């Protein structure tokens, strides 16, 4: 007797969850709603800087917002720029332009 009641209860629960989930529509986020900051950990004029600026310009054209490039140099392997980017709100509006040496320095 317990098994049919349990089966009915579980099926009723899952059917209710299906009905609840179909009524919930996530709000479509409009991204981006404002300008994006691209933090570069190397100085202006270098290869990484030029490459990131080209990508930022194209990305800005596609997204329809400005991509503001900020050079934050100093520290070992760009640690000042990475710390600056990490200290910003984690909302997708701050990017950090790196090179492979920043990624492999800790290995």
Backbone as a ProteinNet text record, in pm:
[ID]
protein_1_A
[PRIMARY]
XXXXXXXXXXXXXXXXXXXXXXXXXXXXXXXXXXXXXXXXXXXXXXXXXXXXXXXXXXXXXXXXXXXXXXXXXXXXXXXXXXXXXXXXXXXXXXXXXXXXXXXXXXX
[TERTIARY]
81.2	0	85.5	200.7	286	346.2	375.5	438.2	347	218.1	132.3	115.2	108.5	94.4	221.7	336.3	464.1	478.2	441.3	449.4	357.1	234.4	140.7	193.5	247.4	300.8	417.2	507.7	621.9	578.3	486.4	440.9	366.4	287.3	217.9	318	422.8	526.4	596.8	640.1	711.5	621.6	494.3	401.3	382.6	372.5	362	485.3	602.8	726.9	731.8	685	683.1	592.8	476.3	385.7	445.1	511.5	574.2	688	767.3	882.8	841.6	732.2	690.3	637.2	589.9	540.2	649.3	768.4	879.6	962.7	960.8	1044.2	1152.9	1277.6	1383.6	1379.4	1410.6	1417.5	1537.4	1514.6	1623.5	1710	1831.8	1924.3	1976.1	1973	2029.3	2174.7	2263.1	2405.6	2469.4	2548	2583.4	2492.2	2471.4	2389.5	2474.4	2604.8	2694.9	2831.5	2922.8	3056.6	3131	3224.7	3305.1	3447.9	3513	3652.7	3739.8	3842.1	3938.5	4071	4111.3	4235	4347.6	4451.9	4569.6	4682.6	4751.7	4855.9	4992.9	5001.5	5128.5	5119	5232.4	5238.7	5182.8	5154	5099.5	5204.2	5160.4	5246.9	5307	5297.2	5351.5	5257	5300.9	5221.2	5089.1	5091.9	4969	4872.7	4926	4843	4775.4	4852.4	4797.2	4692	4722.7	4628.4	4498.4	4508.2	4388	4308.6	4375.5	4303.3	4227.7	4286.4	4217.3	4093.5	4109.9	3996.8	3889.9	3931	3835.6	3756.6	3823.2	3753.2	3647.6	3682.1	3585.5	3472.5	3507.3	3406	3310.1	3362.6	3277.5	3182	3229.7	3142.3	3030.4	3063.7	2963.6	2861.6	2909	2819.8	2748.5	2801.5	2738.5	2768.4	2877.9	2920.4	3068.8	3116.6	3259.6	3332.5	3449.3	3538	3654.5	3658.8	3763	3884.7	3997.2	4120.3	4200.9	4237.8	4314.3	4439.4	4556.9	4683.1	4719.4	4734.7	4778.8	4904.3	5018.3	5144.7	5203.8	5301.4	5374.5	5352.7	5439.2	5431.2	5496	5495.4	5554.7	5451.8	5483.7	5395.1	5260	5251.7	5125.3	5032.9	5088.6	5004.9	4926.9	4980.6	4908.6	4780.3	4790.9	4672.9	4571.9	4621	4529	4457.3	4529.2	4465	4362.1	4394.2	4298.8	4171.8	4188.7	4072.1	3991.1	4059.1	3988.7	3914.7	3966	3901.3	3774.9	3755.4	3635.1	3515.6	3392.5	3275.6	3276.1	3237.7	3237.1	3104.1	3082.3	2954.7	2966.7	3084.8	3103.4	3138.7	3153.9	3186.9	3334	3413	3557.4	3624.5	3704.2	3780.2	3927.2	4006.3	4149.5	4223.1	4297.9	4375.7	4511.6	4535.8	4659.3	4736.6	4854.3	4929.3	4963.8	5021.1	5048.7	5147.6	5236	5333.2	5266.1	5153.7	5080.5	5018	4973	4905.1	5005.1	5120.6	5218.5	5316.2	5314.3	5410	5391.9	5270.2	5245	5265.9	5290.4	5303.7	5440.8
-119.3	0	125.8	117.8	235.9	268.4	165.4	189.6	265.9	230.9	309.8	454.4	474.1	610.7	690	626.6	692.8	724.3	627.9	650.3	764	764.2	871.7	1005.8	1008.8	1133.1	1187.5	1097.9	1142.3	1190.5	1117.3	1161.3	1294.2	1311.8	1438.4	1551.5	1524	1624	1665.3	1567.2	1599.4	1668.4	1628.3	1696.4	1841.5	1863.7	2000.9	2082.7	2021.2	2092.2	2129.2	2038.4	2068.3	2187.7	2191.4	2304.4	2434	2426.4	2546.1	2595.8	2504	2543.3	2600.1	2553.1	2606.3	2748.1	2785.7	2921	3021.6	2975.7	3064.6	3094.6	3216.7	3258	3349.6	3318.7	3408.9	3540.4	3646.4	3777.8	3779.8	3819	3826.8	3947	3918.6	4025.9	4093.6	4222.1	4299.2	4328.4	4256.9	4277.4	4319.4	4416.4	4505.5	4626.7	4676	4795.5	4920.5	4904.2	5019.5	4981.4	5077.7	5054.4	4947.4	4882.9	4776.1	4826.3	4789.5	4825.4	4704.1	4723.2	4617.8	4657.3	4587.7	4617.2	4536.9	4607	4540.9	4548.4	4437.1	4431.3	4470.6	4506.5	4547.6	4692.2	4751.6	4891.2	4914.1	5040.9	5079.1	5062.9	5016.8	5007.3	4870.9	4779.9	4645.6	4557.1	4435.7	4342.5	4305.8	4279.2	4244.8	4362.5	4482.7	4603	4623.6	4613.6	4635.8	4530.2	4404.4	4295.6	4315.2	4349	4369.8	4490.4	4594.6	4712.8	4683.1	4602.5	4564	4480.4	4382.9	4298.8	4383	4475.5	4560.3	4648.5	4700.7	4784.8	4704.7	4585.4	4501.8	4456.2	4421.5	4379.2	4494.2	4615.4	4731.7	4755.3	4734.5	4749.2	4645.9	4523.7	4417.1	4437.8	4473.7	4488.6	4623.2	4721.7	4853.4	4939.9	4912.4	4993.8	5023.8	5116.8	5146.9	5046.5	5004.4	4920.8	5010.7	5051.6	5141.2	5059.7	5083.7	5010.9	5089	5021.6	5082.2	4998.5	5061.9	4991.9	5006	4893.7	4889.9	4804.1	4869.6	4796.6	4786.9	4700.7	4687.1	4552.2	4524.7	4396.9	4286.5	4169.2	4053.6	3991.3	3985.8	3921.6	3987.8	4117.9	4188.9	4177.8	4150.7	4128.6	4252.9	4372	4494.8	4506.3	4483.6	4490.3	4381.9	4261	4151.4	4176.9	4229.4	4262.2	4373.3	4471.6	4579.5	4523.5	4439.2	4382	4294.7	4219.1	4131.3	4210.4	4329.3	4409.7	4479.6	4484.2	4545.2	4452	4503.4	4415.9	4304.5	4186	4069.8	4062.9	4160.4	4170.8	4159.4	4126.6	4111.1	4239.4	4348.5	4475.9	4513.1	4426.4	4445.8	4320.4	4337.7	4227.8	4250.4	4144.9	4156.7	4097.3	4182.3	4137.2	4086.5	3958.6	3894.7	3841	3790.9	3713.7	3580.6	3492.5	3358.5	3358.8	3458.5	3460.5	3483.1	3555.5	3575.4	3445.1	3366.7	3242.6	3136.7	3131.7	3027.3	3067	3190.8	3234.6	3159	3125.1	3055.4	2905.5	2852.6	2706.8	2659.6
0	0	0	60.1	65	-71.2	-150.6	-280.7	-376.6	-389.4	-478.5	-432.5	-302.7	-251.5	-279.2	-259.7	-287	-435.4	-521.5	-665.7	-707.9	-654.5	-687	-637.5	-517.4	-461.6	-542.6	-582.2	-663.3	-800.9	-864.1	-996.5	-986.7	-882.3	-861.3	-838.8	-760.9	-734.4	-863.4	-943.9	-1067.2	-1169.1	-1174.8	-1265.2	-1222.4	-1092.8	-1042.8	-1074.3	-1062.9	-1095.1	-1243	-1328.8	-1472.6	-1499.5	-1439.4	-1459.5	-1405.2	-1292.8	-1236.9	-1325.1	-1376.8	-1457.6	-1593	-1649	-1778.3	-1766.5	-1650	-1630.2	-1600.1	-1571.8	-1536	-1659	-1701.1	-1813.2	-1760.4	-1788.8	-1742.6	-1819.8	-1751.8	-1815.6	-1908.2	-2030.1	-2125.7	-2090.6	-2055	-2018	-2144	-2143.4	-2253.6	-2219.7	-2281.8	-2257.3	-2386.8	-2384.3	-2274.7	-2270.2	-2151.6	-2131.6	-2118.4	-2099.9	-2085.6	-2141.6	-2138.5	-2192.5	-2113	-2181	-2121.9	-2106.9	-1998.3	-1974.1	-2001.2	-2081.8	-2112.2	-2048.7	-1943.6	-1871.4	-1934.6	-1978.7	-2034.8	-1933.6	-1916	-1813.6	-1867.1	-1993.7	-2053.1	-2099.4	-2126.7	-2167.7	-2307.2	-2335.4	-2465.4	-2574.1	-2690.8	-2807.1	-2831.6	-2737.6	-2755.8	-2835.2	-2861.9	-2940.8	-2875.4	-2745.9	-2674.5	-2672.6	-2655.5	-2653.9	-2788.8	-2895.5	-3029.5	-3062.3	-3032.3	-3060.1	-2982.8	-2855.1	-2773.8	-2819.8	-2864.9	-2913.6	-3043.1	-3130.1	-3253.9	-3221.2	-3132.1	-3092	-3022.1	-2935.8	-2864.1	-2960.5	-3062.4	-3160	-3235.5	-3279.4	-3350.8	-3258.8	-3137.2	-3041.3	-3011	-3000.2	-2977.8	-3092.9	-3216	-3332.6	-3331.4	-3293.9	-3293.2	-3181.6	-3062.3	-2947.2	-2942.9	-3013.9	-3016.6	-2895.3	-2825.5	-2711.6	-2726.4	-2645.6	-2644.5	-2556.8	-2603.3	-2523.1	-2484.5	-2359	-2310.6	-2269	-2335.3	-2307	-2204.2	-2094.4	-1986	-1964.7	-1973.8	-1948.1	-1800.8	-1732	-1592	-1587.3	-1588.3	-1591.6	-1451.8	-1439.6	-1313.9	-1249.7	-1154.5	-1085.1	-1166.2	-1111.1	-1177.8	-1270.7	-1399.3	-1495.7	-1509.8	-1488.1	-1503.1	-1383.4	-1266.1	-1147.5	-1106.1	-1129.7	-1093.7	-1175.7	-1305.5	-1391.4	-1361	-1333.6	-1300.7	-1168.6	-1070	-942.1	-958.9	-1043.3	-1069.4	-1134.2	-1234.5	-1302.7	-1207.6	-1121.7	-1028.3	-920.3	-888	-783.8	-833.2	-963.2	-1019.4	-998.2	-1007.3	-992.7	-1097.9	-1057.6	-1146.9	-1220.9	-1308.7	-1377.7	-1529.2	-1579.1	-1722.2	-1794.4	-1722.1	-1784.6	-1768	-1710.8	-1701.9	-1754.3	-1858.1	-1915.8	-1886.1	-1890.6	-1866.2	-1984.9	-2056.6	-2171	-2126.3	-2149.1	-2104.8	-2224.2	-2196.7	-2294.9	-2230.9	-2309.3	-2256.4	-2141.1	-2133.4	-2024.2	-1888.7	-1886	-1760	-1712.6	-1806.9	-1772.2	-1728.5	-1794.3	-1763.9	-1654.6	-1608.1	-1506.5	-1376	-1341.1	-1215.7	-1223.1	-1341.3	-1356.9	-1322.1
[MASK]
+++++++++++++++++++++++++++++++++++++++++++++++++++++++++++++++++++++++++++++++++++++++++++++++++++++++++++

